[in-house]
Amino acid sequence: MKYKITGQISITACNTCMIPVDLARTSEYVEYQIEMYRTDKYPWEIGALNKYNGKFSYSVGEQVGIIGLIVADPRYTNSPTFKNMIDDKFLQNYINNQRRQPR
């Protein structure tokens, strides 16, 4: 099922463990960003995972597919879980990389 992006909500900086980082209060290394969007399927909000650059990756009006549930790092018990993430090349590369990591 495709979802049409109707609004850009927020960008959250995250470190390598997918823990949100407050850029104004820390010098901690920022690796990724979680972008949040509104869609035409009310009340759906969806996210995207990308390398940090502080900019939205998708424009209003774009059609995207999603993956319902992603564990950020399956090696750790308390790893964040993301719901309704945009299924794109970056996310697939991230998932494949996590599977190749030693446990």
Secondary structure, DSSP 8 states (H G I E B T S, - for coil): -EEEEEEEEEEEEE-TTS-B--TTT------EEEEEEEESSTT-EEEEEEES-SS-SS-TT-EEEEEEEEES-TTSTT--EEEEEE--HHHHHHHHHHHHS--
